[in-house]
Every structure is written in C-alpha cells, then in structure tokens.
Amino acid sequence: MSDVDTEAQDTDTTGADDPGWALHEVQVDGEYVERWLYHYADAVVVDEDGVVHEPDDDGVMAPVDLLEDDQDERGDQDRDDVGAAEDGPAEAHDADHEAPSDDTPDPDPDPDPDDPDPDLDPATEEPEEPEEPAERSAADALFADRPDDETEDRSDRDDLDEGEPDPDDDRADERSALARLPARAVLLTLLALSALLTIALLGVVVVRWDEPAATTETATPASRLQLPVAVAPDSEYVRSRVRAEGDIRVDHWIASTRPVSRLRLSVPTVPGTGSDPVTAREVRVETPSGDRPGPGVVRGSSAAYSLDGAEEVHVSYVLTGAVMRSDDDPDRALARLTSLDLDVSRGRVPRTVTVLGGRLLSAACAADAAATPRPCGQAEGRTWRVRLEPAERDDLVQAQLDLS
C-alpha cells in the first residue's frame, strides 16, 4: 500500500473510536477502496449493508468473511509447512540410526483410548488445556451468545446441497438489520413527528375553516334580514337611495306578526316614461330561510314570489328609468317614483318611505298617475321621510333633488 493510501487511511479513520460513521480504506476483491463504516460503542464496525469489518494484518479494514477465509488458507498452508518440516528430519533420523533390536517391544498397535497419555505421569502432570484467545474479535463479541450449532465454520458452505438454506445468510441478515436499526429508529421518529405535525395543521385549518362558515351560517340571515330600527311590527319600511348616475337603489322591509305566504311586485304607471320605461333589475326576495325563487327583472308585468309563511321579508332591487333630469339644469332631477308597488297576502299596513341621495328639495305624493301630487313628508337632515297610512300605502312618492 502506498504512502498516499496510508495517509488517506489515517485521515479517514480519525475519530473512529467514537460511535458514528467514518471513512476507511477497505480491501474488496484484492483492491483497496474507500467506504463509510459505522462504529458502534462496543467496537463493532459494519458497512452500509450491515457486514462486519475488522482490520487485517496491514491495518486495512476488510469484511470478516474475507479475513476468516484468509486465516483458513494461511492455517492450511502453515499446517502443510509444519508437516513437511517434521517428516524431513524424521526420515533423516531413521536413516542415521540402526534398526531397533528384536528385544525392543513393539508399540501397541491399538492403544486403548481410555488409557492415560504414556508420556504423562498421572501423579504429577495434567494435560494442558487449550488456551483461550486473549481477546475476541468484534464479530465474535457480537455473536458470542449464539448457540454452537449456529456458529459453524464458514467452510461448511461448500457441503450444503443446492437449495438448502445457508445459516450464514441468516447471520448476515441479522447483522444488516442491526446496522440499519439506528437509521430505522430515526426514520420512524421523523415519520411520527411529521404525522403529528400534519394532524395539528389540519386541525388548525379545519377550525379556521369552520369558524367563518358557522359565523356566516348563523349571522347571514340576521344580517340580510336585520330590520331597521324604524320598522315596527305589522309595518313596512322603504329606503330609496338616488345615485348620481340616475338609478335608484331600493330596500323594502316587511315585519308581520302573521305569516306571509306570497308577495307580488309591479311597476306603477307614471306619466312621461316614453321610450325609457321604468325597470327593476337585480331583484332579490329574502326570508330567514334564504333567497326565494322568482324573476330577477320586473318591467311591464308583475312578478309573484312565494314566501312559505315568513314573518320577515327583505326585497331589494335597482330602479332604472325612474329619474328625469331637467333640460334647463342637468343637476336638477325628478324621481317620478321611488319604489315598486308591493302587494302582500295579509292586507294593508302602514308604510314609511325615506328618500336620500344628493340634496333633497321636496317630496310629493299622489294616489295615482292622474292625480295631482300633494306635498308630503318632511326633511330629516339629508333624508326626506314620508309616512303613509294603510289607506295611502299604495300612493306614489315622488322627489325633487339636486344631484350636483
């Protein structure tokens, strides 16, 4: 191994005594390559596949299987060399000495295996016990508690029949599982934390999603049908806002102590409509149970809406063609009507009409288009308020205003 390789090995194994991954020079198929090995606290060193590694005679890390095969080969070679050395001197010694005399007793051809060793004095000597190795390898320490029948020599693999399971494969799988144990534990921990975080985020999203929905569900009907303070029981309240572009936004509320089954909307007959008839657009009829089905535009004919016994009703729409500007002063305008005719099934009740927008100059009421308008109502700041009794509730309310 070159000096450069030795220096790289020394650098890669720095801190290898600490548990964790370290870069080592590893012998693989007779070549030296660099691989990451994991060091356990008990000095066991494994690669990414869980194969246990130990340093060879040159200090280079190599798989235990390869080291054991090398040790077996070296052991066989040493035994062959020792046998050859013993056989040579013995033959030479026999040639230099005379053959034994006939008086020499022949050695017992079949010694009794139960007899003690003739070279040992039974009274003084005992057979030496084989010495245990001073220290076990990391692989032996790792699998010290395994039964003997599971730690047979790896050379027995060649004697296994084809298709018979190899016990060494099980040991390799166990070592691989042990090597992957820390990574699996970390992965499982991260997955558990991710799952908990996902559940928490989903809970926050669900709560934040449900809160507005619940608020809307309970508050929307109240906000849509939140009657103005001026609406008394069994009465109607109309608010007409004249816009600068000449249309009128109308909100009409009904408060009844008796259920109302249906209502009908129609455009009053007013003079001077000419080719620009009055039209109600964006018509919407609401009750506490929601929007009621019906026409969204009311022009020439009337439109009916079913209320299913509601006691509170809100009708909204936009009137176009109801405001006429003066030829002499474009800022002066006359609202020929300020709301549609609204008939309900439960009879006549008082109606309050408020007109606002621009600067209100005066208001007038008329029983029909042919009647002479009469002054009605009174100014309240920038609003003109008119109260119509049950007998007058169908009167037209007209307003003169300055839109400058």
C-alpha positions as a Markdown table, in Angstrom:
| # | Residue | x | y | z |
|---|---|---|---|---|
| 1 | Met | 0.0 | 0.0 | 0.0 |
| 2 | Ser | 1.4 | 3.4 | -1.0 |
| 3 | Asp | 2.3 | 6.2 | 1.4 |
| 4 | Val | -0.6 | 8.2 | -0.1 |
| 5 | Asp | -3.0 | 5.4 | 0.7 |
| 6 | Thr | -1.7 | 5.0 | 4.2 |
| 7 | Glu | -2.1 | 8.8 | 4.8 |
| 8 | Ala | -5.7 | 8.7 | 3.4 |
| 9 | Gln | -6.5 | 5.8 | 5.7 |
| 10 | Asp | -5.1 | 7.6 | 8.8 |
| 11 | Thr | -7.2 | 10.6 | 7.9 |
| 12 | Asp | -10.4 | 8.8 | 7.2 |
| 13 | Thr | -10.3 | 6.8 | 10.5 |
| 14 | Thr | -9.9 | 9.9 | 12.6 |
| 15 | Gly | -12.5 | 9.7 | 15.4 |
| 16 | Ala | -13.3 | 6.1 | 14.5 |
| 17 | Asp | -13.4 | 5.2 | 18.3 |
| 18 | Asp | -16.5 | 7.4 | 18.6 |
| 19 | Pro | -19.8 | 5.9 | 17.6 |
| 20 | Gly | -20.8 | 7.1 | 14.2 |
| 21 | Trp | -19.8 | 6.9 | 10.5 |
| 22 | Ala | -16.2 | 7.1 | 9.4 |
| 23 | Leu | -14.4 | 6.8 | 6.1 |
| 24 | His | -12.0 | 3.8 | 5.9 |
| 25 | Glu | -9.8 | 2.2 | 3.3 |
| 26 | Val | -11.4 | -1.2 | 2.7 |
| 27 | Gln | -10.0 | -4.3 | 1.0 |
| 28 | Val | -12.5 | -5.6 | -1.5 |
| 29 | Asp | -11.6 | -8.4 | -4.0 |
| 30 | Gly | -7.9 | -7.7 | -3.6 |
| 31 | Glu | -8.3 | -4.0 | -4.2 |
| 32 | Tyr | -8.4 | -1.1 | -1.8 |
| 33 | Val | -11.3 | 1.3 | -1.9 |
| 34 | Glu | -12.7 | 3.9 | 0.4 |
| 35 | Arg | -16.0 | 3.2 | 2.1 |
| 36 | Trp | -18.0 | 4.6 | 5.0 |
| 37 | Leu | -18.2 | 2.3 | 8.0 |
| 38 | Tyr | -20.3 | 2.7 | 11.2 |
| 39 | His | -18.6 | 2.3 | 14.6 |
| 40 | Tyr | -20.7 | 1.1 | 17.5 |
| 41 | Ala | -19.8 | 1.8 | 21.1 |
| 42 | Asp | -18.8 | -1.9 | 21.6 |
| 43 | Ala | -16.1 | -1.7 | 18.9 |
| 44 | Val | -18.2 | -3.4 | 16.2 |
| 45 | Val | -17.7 | -1.9 | 12.8 |
| 46 | Val | -20.2 | -2.5 | 10.0 |
| 47 | Asp | -20.7 | -1.1 | 6.5 |
| 48 | Glu | -23.9 | 0.2 | 4.9 |
| 49 | Asp | -25.1 | -3.4 | 4.3 |
| 50 | Gly | -24.5 | -4.5 | 7.9 |
| 51 | Val | -21.4 | -6.6 | 7.0 |
| 52 | Val | -19.0 | -6.6 | 10.0 |
| 53 | His | -15.4 | -5.4 | 9.2 |
| 54 | Glu | -12.1 | -5.8 | 11.1 |
| 55 | Pro | -8.6 | -4.7 | 10.3 |
| 56 | Asp | -6.3 | -7.2 | 8.5 |
| 57 | Asp | -2.6 | -7.7 | 9.2 |
| 58 | Asp | -1.8 | -4.4 | 7.4 |
| 59 | Gly | -4.4 | -2.5 | 9.4 |
| 60 | Val | -6.8 | -2.2 | 6.4 |
| 61 | Met | -10.5 | -2.8 | 7.1 |
| 62 | Ala | -11.9 | -5.9 | 5.4 |
| 63 | Pro | -15.1 | -8.0 | 5.8 |
| 64 | Val | -14.9 | -10.6 | 8.4 |
| 65 | Asp | -15.8 | -13.3 | 5.9 |
| 66 | Leu | -12.8 | -12.4 | 3.8 |
| 67 | Leu | -10.5 | -12.3 | 6.9 |
| 68 | Glu | -11.7 | -15.8 | 8.0 |
| 69 | Asp | -11.2 | -17.2 | 4.6 |
| 70 | Asp | -7.6 | -15.8 | 4.5 |
| 71 | Gln | -7.0 | -17.2 | 8.0 |
| 72 | Asp | -8.2 | -20.6 | 6.9 |
| 73 | Glu | -5.9 | -20.6 | 3.9 |
| 74 | Arg | -3.0 | -19.4 | 6.0 |
| 75 | Gly | -3.7 | -22.1 | 8.6 |
| 76 | Asp | -3.8 | -24.8 | 6.0 |
| 77 | Gln | -0.6 | -23.6 | 4.5 |
| 78 | Asp | 1.1 | -23.4 | 7.9 |
| 79 | Arg | 0.0 | -27.0 | 8.8 |
| 80 | Asp | 1.4 | -28.2 | 5.4 |
| 81 | Asp | 4.7 | -26.5 | 6.1 |
| 82 | Val | 4.9 | -27.9 | 9.7 |
| 83 | Gly | 4.1 | -31.4 | 8.5 |
| 84 | Ala | 6.8 | -31.2 | 5.8 |
| 85 | Ala | 9.3 | -29.9 | 8.3 |
| 86 | Glu | 8.6 | -32.8 | 10.7 |
| 87 | Asp | 8.6 | -35.5 | 8.1 |
| 88 | Gly | 12.1 | -34.5 | 6.7 |
| 89 | Pro | 14.1 | -34.7 | 10.0 |
| 90 | Ala | 12.3 | -37.9 | 11.0 |
| 91 | Glu | 13.3 | -39.7 | 7.8 |
| 92 | Ala | 16.9 | -38.5 | 8.2 |
| 93 | His | 17.0 | -39.6 | 11.8 |
| 94 | Asp | 15.8 | -43.1 | 10.9 |
| 95 | Ala | 18.5 | -43.4 | 8.2 |
| 96 | Asp | 21.4 | -42.4 | 10.6 |
| 97 | His | 20.4 | -44.9 | 13.3 |
| 98 | Glu | 20.4 | -48.6 | 13.3 |
| 99 | Ala | 17.2 | -50.5 | 13.2 |
| 100 | Pro | 15.9 | -51.4 | 16.7 |
| 101 | Ser | 16.8 | -54.9 | 18.1 |
| 102 | Asp | 14.4 | -57.7 | 18.3 |
| 103 | Asp | 14.3 | -57.2 | 22.1 |
| 104 | Thr | 12.6 | -53.8 | 21.7 |
| 105 | Pro | 8.9 | -54.2 | 22.4 |
| 106 | Asp | 6.6 | -53.3 | 19.6 |
| 107 | Pro | 4.4 | -50.3 | 20.3 |
| 108 | Asp | 0.8 | -51.1 | 21.0 |
| 109 | Pro | -0.8 | -51.0 | 17.6 |
| 110 | Asp | -4.2 | -50.3 | 19.1 |
| 111 | Pro | -3.8 | -48.2 | 22.2 |
| 112 | Asp | -6.8 | -48.1 | 24.5 |
| 113 | Pro | -8.4 | -44.6 | 24.2 |
| 114 | Asp | -9.2 | -44.8 | 27.9 |
| 115 | Asp | -5.6 | -45.2 | 28.9 |
| 116 | Pro | -3.8 | -42.1 | 30.1 |
| 117 | Asp | -1.2 | -40.5 | 27.9 |
| 118 | Pro | 2.0 | -42.6 | 28.4 |
| 119 | Asp | 4.2 | -39.5 | 28.2 |
| 120 | Leu | 2.5 | -38.0 | 31.2 |
| 121 | Asp | 2.9 | -39.0 | 34.8 |
| 122 | Pro | -0.6 | -39.3 | 36.2 |
| 123 | Ala | 0.6 | -38.3 | 39.7 |
| 124 | Thr | 2.4 | -35.2 | 38.7 |
| 125 | Glu | 1.2 | -33.9 | 35.4 |
| 126 | Glu | -2.1 | -33.0 | 33.9 |
| 127 | Pro | -2.8 | -32.5 | 30.2 |
| 128 | Glu | -2.6 | -28.9 | 29.2 |
| 129 | Glu | -5.9 | -27.2 | 28.4 |
| 130 | Pro | -6.0 | -25.2 | 25.2 |
| 131 | Glu | -5.6 | -21.5 | 25.9 |
| 132 | Glu | -8.5 | -19.2 | 25.1 |
| 133 | Pro | -7.6 | -16.3 | 22.8 |
| 134 | Ala | -6.7 | -13.2 | 24.8 |
| 135 | Glu | -9.4 | -11.1 | 23.2 |
| 136 | Arg | -12.2 | -11.9 | 20.9 |
| 137 | Ser | -12.9 | -10.2 | 17.6 |
| 138 | Ala | -15.7 | -7.8 | 17.2 |
| 139 | Ala | -17.7 | -10.3 | 15.3 |
| 140 | Asp | -17.2 | -13.0 | 18.0 |
| 141 | Ala | -18.2 | -10.5 | 20.7 |
| 142 | Leu | -21.3 | -9.5 | 18.7 |
| 143 | Phe | -22.5 | -13.1 | 18.3 |
| 144 | Ala | -21.0 | -14.6 | 21.5 |
| 145 | Asp | -24.4 | -15.7 | 22.8 |
| 146 | Arg | -25.4 | -17.6 | 19.7 |
| 147 | Pro | -25.7 | -21.4 | 20.1 |
| 148 | Asp | -22.8 | -23.5 | 18.7 |
| 149 | Asp | -24.9 | -25.1 | 16.1 |
| 150 | Glu | -25.5 | -21.6 | 14.6 |
| 151 | Thr | -21.8 | -20.6 | 14.6 |
| 152 | Glu | -20.4 | -23.4 | 12.4 |
| 153 | Asp | -17.3 | -22.8 | 10.3 |
| 154 | Arg | -18.0 | -21.0 | 7.1 |
| 155 | Ser | -16.1 | -23.6 | 5.1 |
| 156 | Asp | -19.2 | -25.9 | 5.6 |
| 157 | Arg | -21.0 | -23.8 | 3.0 |
| 158 | Asp | -19.5 | -25.9 | 0.2 |
| 159 | Asp | -21.0 | -29.0 | 1.7 |
| 160 | Leu | -24.5 | -27.6 | 1.6 |
| 161 | Asp | -26.8 | -29.1 | -1.0 |
| 162 | Glu | -28.2 | -26.8 | -3.6 |
| 163 | Gly | -31.4 | -25.3 | -2.4 |
| 164 | Glu | -30.6 | -25.9 | 1.3 |
| 165 | Pro | -30.7 | -22.6 | 3.3 |
| 166 | Asp | -27.4 | -21.3 | 4.4 |
| 167 | Pro | -27.3 | -20.4 | 8.1 |
| 168 | Asp | -24.6 | -17.7 | 7.3 |
| 169 | Asp | -27.2 | -15.9 | 5.3 |
| 170 | Asp | -29.4 | -15.5 | 8.4 |
| 171 | Arg | -26.4 | -14.1 | 10.3 |
| 172 | Ala | -25.7 | -11.6 | 7.6 |
| 173 | Asp | -29.3 | -10.6 | 7.6 |
| 174 | Glu | -29.2 | -10.1 | 11.3 |
| 175 | Arg | -26.1 | -8.0 | 11.1 |
| 176 | Ser | -27.6 | -6.0 | 8.3 |
| 177 | Ala | -30.7 | -5.4 | 10.5 |
| 178 | Leu | -28.6 | -4.3 | 13.4 |
| 179 | Ala | -26.7 | -1.9 | 11.2 |
| 180 | Arg | -30.0 | -0.4 | 9.9 |
| 181 | Leu | -31.5 | -0.2 | 13.4 |
| 182 | Pro | -30.4 | 3.4 | 14.2 |
| 183 | Ala | -31.4 | 4.7 | 10.8 |
| 184 | Arg | -34.8 | 3.0 | 11.1 |
| 185 | Ala | -35.3 | 4.4 | 14.5 |
| 186 | Val | -34.5 | 7.9 | 13.3 |
| 187 | Leu | -36.8 | 7.4 | 10.2 |
| 188 | Leu | -39.7 | 6.2 | 12.3 |
| 189 | Thr | -39.3 | 9.1 | 14.7 |
| 190 | Leu | -39.3 | 11.6 | 11.9 |
| 191 | Leu | -42.4 | 10.0 | 10.3 |
| 192 | Ala | -44.2 | 10.1 | 13.7 |
| 193 | Leu | -43.3 | 13.8 | 14.1 |
| 194 | Ser | -44.4 | 14.6 | 10.6 |
| 195 | Ala | -47.8 | 12.8 | 11.1 |
| 196 | Leu | -48.4 | 14.7 | 14.4 |
| 197 | Leu | -47.5 | 18.0 | 12.7 |
| 198 | Thr | -49.8 | 17.2 | 9.8 |
| 199 | Ile | -52.7 | 16.4 | 12.1 |
| 200 | Ala | -52.1 | 19.6 | 14.1 |
| 201 | Leu | -52.1 | 21.7 | 10.9 |
| 202 | Leu | -55.2 | 20.0 | 9.6 |
| 203 | Gly | -56.9 | 20.7 | 12.9 |
| 204 | Val | -56.0 | 24.4 | 12.7 |
| 205 | Val | -57.2 | 24.6 | 9.1 |
| 206 | Val | -60.5 | 22.8 | 9.9 |
| 207 | Val | -61.1 | 25.1 | 12.9 |
| 208 | Arg | -60.2 | 28.2 | 10.9 |
| 209 | Trp | -62.4 | 27.0 | 8.0 |
| 210 | Asp | -65.4 | 26.1 | 10.2 |
| 211 | Glu | -65.4 | 29.2 | 12.3 |
| 212 | Pro | -66.2 | 31.6 | 9.4 |
| 213 | Ala | -68.7 | 29.1 | 8.0 |
| 214 | Ala | -70.5 | 28.8 | 11.3 |
| 215 | Thr | -70.5 | 32.6 | 11.7 |
| 216 | Thr | -71.8 | 33.1 | 8.2 |
| 217 | Glu | -74.5 | 30.4 | 8.7 |
| 218 | Thr | -75.8 | 32.0 | 11.9 |
| 219 | Ala | -75.1 | 35.7 | 11.1 |
| 220 | Thr | -76.0 | 35.9 | 7.4 |
| 221 | Pro | -79.8 | 35.5 | 7.8 |
| 222 | Ala | -79.7 | 38.1 | 10.6 |
| 223 | Ser | -77.6 | 40.5 | 8.6 |
| 224 | Arg | -79.8 | 40.0 | 5.5 |
| 225 | Leu | -83.0 | 40.5 | 7.4 |
| 226 | Gln | -81.7 | 42.8 | 10.1 |
| 227 | Leu | -84.6 | 45.1 | 10.1 |
| 228 | Pro | -84.0 | 48.9 | 10.6 |
| 229 | Val | -85.0 | 50.3 | 13.9 |
| 230 | Ala | -87.8 | 52.2 | 12.3 |
| 231 | Val | -89.6 | 49.1 | 11.2 |
| 232 | Ala | -92.4 | 48.4 | 13.8 |
| 233 | Pro | -94.3 | 45.1 | 13.9 |
| 234 | Asp | -97.0 | 44.9 | 11.2 |
| 235 | Ser | -95.5 | 47.7 | 9.1 |
| 236 | Glu | -93.3 | 48.3 | 6.0 |
| 237 | Tyr | -90.2 | 50.4 | 5.6 |
| 238 | Val | -88.8 | 51.5 | 2.2 |
| 239 | Arg | -85.4 | 53.2 | 1.8 |
| 240 | Ser | -84.7 | 54.6 | -1.7 |
| 241 | Arg | -81.2 | 56.0 | -2.4 |
| 242 | Val | -80.9 | 58.1 | -5.6 |
| 243 | Arg | -77.5 | 57.6 | -7.2 |
| 244 | Ala | -75.6 | 60.2 | -9.2 |
| 245 | Glu | -75.9 | 58.2 | -12.4 |
| 246 | Gly | -79.7 | 58.4 | -12.1 |
| 247 | Asp | -80.8 | 55.0 | -10.9 |
| 248 | Ile | -82.3 | 54.2 | -7.5 |
| 249 | Arg | -81.3 | 51.5 | -5.1 |
| 250 | Val | -84.3 | 50.3 | -3.1 |
| 251 | Asp | -84.6 | 48.2 | 0.1 |
| 252 | His | -88.1 | 47.2 | 1.2 |
| 253 | Trp | -88.6 | 45.5 | 4.6 |
| 254 | Ile | -91.8 | 43.9 | 5.9 |
| 255 | Ala | -92.4 | 43.0 | 9.5 |
| 256 | Ser | -95.5 | 41.0 | 10.2 |
| 257 | Thr | -96.9 | 39.2 | 13.3 |
| 258 | Arg | -98.8 | 36.9 | 11.0 |
| 259 | Pro | -97.2 | 34.6 | 8.4 |
| 260 | Val | -97.0 | 36.0 | 4.9 |
| 261 | Ser | -97.5 | 33.4 | 2.1 |
| 262 | Arg | -96.7 | 35.4 | -1.0 |
| 263 | Leu | -96.0 | 38.8 | -2.4 |
| 264 | Arg | -96.3 | 40.5 | -5.8 |
| 265 | Leu | -94.1 | 43.2 | -7.4 |
| 266 | Ser | -95.3 | 45.5 | -10.2 |
| 267 | Val | -94.1 | 48.8 | -11.8 |
| 268 | Pro | -96.5 | 51.7 | -11.2 |
| 269 | Thr | -98.0 | 53.6 | -14.1 |
| 270 | Val | -96.3 | 57.0 | -14.3 |
| 271 | Pro | -96.5 | 59.7 | -16.9 |
| 272 | Gly | -93.6 | 60.7 | -19.1 |
| 273 | Thr | -91.9 | 57.3 | -19.4 |
| 274 | Gly | -91.9 | 57.4 | -23.2 |
| 275 | Ser | -89.4 | 55.1 | -24.8 |
| 276 | Asp | -87.5 | 54.6 | -21.5 |
| 277 | Pro | -89.8 | 52.5 | -19.3 |
| 278 | Val | -89.1 | 52.0 | -15.6 |
| 279 | Thr | -87.4 | 48.7 | -15.0 |
| 280 | Ala | -86.4 | 46.9 | -11.7 |
| 281 | Arg | -83.2 | 44.9 | -12.1 |
| 282 | Glu | -81.3 | 42.7 | -9.6 |
| 283 | Val | -84.5 | 41.8 | -7.9 |
| 284 | Arg | -83.9 | 39.7 | -4.7 |
| 285 | Val | -86.5 | 38.5 | -2.2 |
| 286 | Glu | -85.1 | 37.1 | 1.1 |
| 287 | Thr | -86.7 | 35.4 | 4.1 |
| 288 | Pro | -85.0 | 33.9 | 7.2 |
| 289 | Ser | -84.9 | 30.6 | 5.3 |
| 290 | Gly | -82.9 | 32.1 | 2.4 |
| 291 | Asp | -83.5 | 33.6 | -1.1 |
| 292 | Arg | -86.9 | 32.9 | -2.6 |
| 293 | Pro | -87.1 | 31.8 | -6.3 |
| 294 | Gly | -88.6 | 34.3 | -8.8 |
| 295 | Pro | -87.8 | 36.7 | -11.6 |
| 296 | Gly | -84.7 | 38.9 | -11.3 |
| 297 | Val | -86.1 | 41.6 | -13.6 |
| 298 | Val | -89.5 | 43.3 | -13.3 |
| 299 | Arg | -90.6 | 45.5 | -16.2 |
| 300 | Gly | -94.1 | 45.6 | -17.7 |
| 301 | Ser | -95.9 | 42.7 | -16.0 |
| 302 | Ser | -96.0 | 41.9 | -12.3 |
| 303 | Ala | -93.9 | 39.1 | -10.7 |
| 304 | Ala | -95.0 | 36.8 | -7.8 |
| 305 | Tyr | -92.8 | 35.3 | -5.1 |
| 306 | Ser | -93.7 | 32.5 | -2.6 |
| 307 | Leu | -92.7 | 33.2 | 1.0 |
| 308 | Asp | -93.8 | 30.0 | 2.7 |
| 309 | Gly | -95.3 | 31.8 | 5.7 |
| 310 | Ala | -92.4 | 34.1 | 6.5 |
| 311 | Glu | -92.9 | 36.9 | 9.1 |
| 312 | Glu | -89.9 | 38.9 | 8.0 |
| 313 | Val | -89.2 | 39.8 | 4.3 |
| 314 | His | -86.5 | 41.8 | 2.6 |
| 315 | Val | -86.9 | 42.9 | -1.0 |
| 316 | Ser | -84.1 | 44.7 | -2.9 |
| 317 | Tyr | -83.7 | 45.9 | -6.4 |
| 318 | Val | -82.3 | 48.7 | -8.6 |
| 319 | Leu | -84.8 | 51.0 | -10.5 |
| 320 | Thr | -83.7 | 52.4 | -13.9 |
| 321 | Gly | -85.7 | 55.0 | -15.9 |
| 322 | Ala | -87.4 | 56.5 | -12.9 |
| 323 | Val | -85.3 | 59.7 | -12.7 |
| 324 | Met | -85.8 | 62.5 | -15.2 |
| 325 | Arg | -83.2 | 65.3 | -15.4 |
| 326 | Ser | -84.2 | 68.9 | -16.1 |
| 327 | Asp | -83.5 | 70.3 | -19.6 |
| 328 | Asp | -82.7 | 73.7 | -18.1 |
| 329 | Asp | -80.4 | 72.4 | -15.3 |
| 330 | Pro | -78.9 | 69.0 | -15.7 |
| 331 | Asp | -78.2 | 68.8 | -11.9 |
| 332 | Arg | -81.9 | 69.1 | -11.1 |
| 333 | Ala | -83.8 | 65.8 | -11.3 |
| 334 | Leu | -87.3 | 64.4 | -10.6 |
| 335 | Ala | -87.7 | 60.9 | -9.3 |
| 336 | Arg | -91.1 | 60.1 | -10.7 |
| 337 | Leu | -91.4 | 57.1 | -8.4 |
| 338 | Thr | -89.2 | 55.8 | -5.6 |
| 339 | Ser | -90.3 | 52.2 | -5.3 |
| 340 | Leu | -92.3 | 49.4 | -6.9 |
| 341 | Asp | -95.8 | 48.6 | -5.9 |
| 342 | Leu | -95.7 | 45.7 | -3.4 |
| 343 | Asp | -98.8 | 43.7 | -2.5 |
| 344 | Val | -98.8 | 41.0 | 0.2 |
| 345 | Ser | -101.5 | 38.5 | 1.0 |
| 346 | Arg | -102.1 | 39.6 | 4.6 |
| 347 | Gly | -103.6 | 43.0 | 3.9 |
| 348 | Arg | -102.6 | 46.6 | 4.2 |
| 349 | Val | -100.2 | 48.0 | 6.8 |
| 350 | Pro | -98.6 | 51.4 | 7.3 |
| 351 | Arg | -95.6 | 52.2 | 5.2 |
| 352 | Thr | -92.7 | 54.5 | 5.8 |
| 353 | Val | -90.7 | 55.8 | 2.8 |
| 354 | Thr | -87.3 | 57.5 | 3.1 |
| 355 | Val | -85.6 | 59.1 | 0.1 |
| 356 | Leu | -81.9 | 60.1 | 0.2 |
| 357 | Gly | -79.2 | 61.0 | -2.2 |
| 358 | Gly | -77.8 | 64.3 | -3.4 |
| 359 | Arg | -79.7 | 67.3 | -1.9 |
| 360 | Leu | -83.4 | 66.7 | -1.4 |
| 361 | Leu | -85.5 | 69.7 | -2.3 |
| 362 | Ser | -89.1 | 68.4 | -1.8 |
| 363 | Ala | -91.3 | 65.4 | -1.9 |
| 364 | Ala | -94.9 | 64.9 | -3.2 |
| 365 | Cys | -97.4 | 62.1 | -3.0 |
| 366 | Ala | -100.1 | 61.1 | -5.5 |
| 367 | Ala | -102.8 | 58.4 | -5.3 |
| 368 | Asp | -102.2 | 57.5 | -9.0 |
| 369 | Ala | -100.7 | 58.9 | -12.1 |
| 370 | Ala | -103.7 | 61.0 | -13.0 |
| 371 | Ala | -104.0 | 62.7 | -9.5 |
| 372 | Thr | -102.4 | 66.0 | -8.7 |
| 373 | Pro | -99.3 | 65.4 | -6.4 |
| 374 | Arg | -99.6 | 66.9 | -3.0 |
| 375 | Pro | -96.7 | 67.8 | -0.6 |
| 376 | Cys | -96.0 | 65.1 | 1.9 |
| 377 | Gly | -93.3 | 64.1 | 4.4 |
| 378 | Gln | -90.6 | 66.2 | 5.9 |
| 379 | Ala | -86.9 | 66.6 | 5.7 |
| 380 | Glu | -84.6 | 64.9 | 8.3 |
| 381 | Gly | -81.1 | 66.1 | 7.5 |
| 382 | Arg | -80.3 | 64.9 | 4.1 |
| 383 | Thr | -83.2 | 62.4 | 4.1 |
| 384 | Trp | -86.8 | 63.0 | 3.2 |
| 385 | Arg | -89.2 | 60.9 | 5.3 |
| 386 | Val | -92.9 | 60.1 | 4.3 |
| 387 | Arg | -95.3 | 58.1 | 6.4 |
| 388 | Leu | -98.2 | 56.5 | 4.5 |
| 389 | Glu | -101.2 | 55.1 | 6.4 |
| 390 | Pro | -102.8 | 51.8 | 5.4 |
| 391 | Ala | -105.3 | 53.6 | 3.1 |
| 392 | Glu | -102.4 | 55.6 | 1.4 |
| 393 | Arg | -99.8 | 52.9 | 1.3 |
| 394 | Asp | -100.1 | 52.5 | -2.5 |
| 395 | Asp | -99.5 | 56.2 | -3.2 |
| 396 | Leu | -96.7 | 57.2 | -5.4 |
| 397 | Val | -93.9 | 59.1 | -3.6 |
| 398 | Gln | -92.0 | 61.5 | -5.9 |
| 399 | Ala | -89.0 | 63.6 | -5.0 |
| 400 | Gln | -87.2 | 66.7 | -6.4 |
| 401 | Leu | -83.5 | 66.7 | -5.8 |
| 402 | Asp | -80.2 | 68.4 | -6.7 |
| 403 | Leu | -77.6 | 65.8 | -7.9 |
| 404 | Ser | -74.7 | 68.3 | -8.2 |
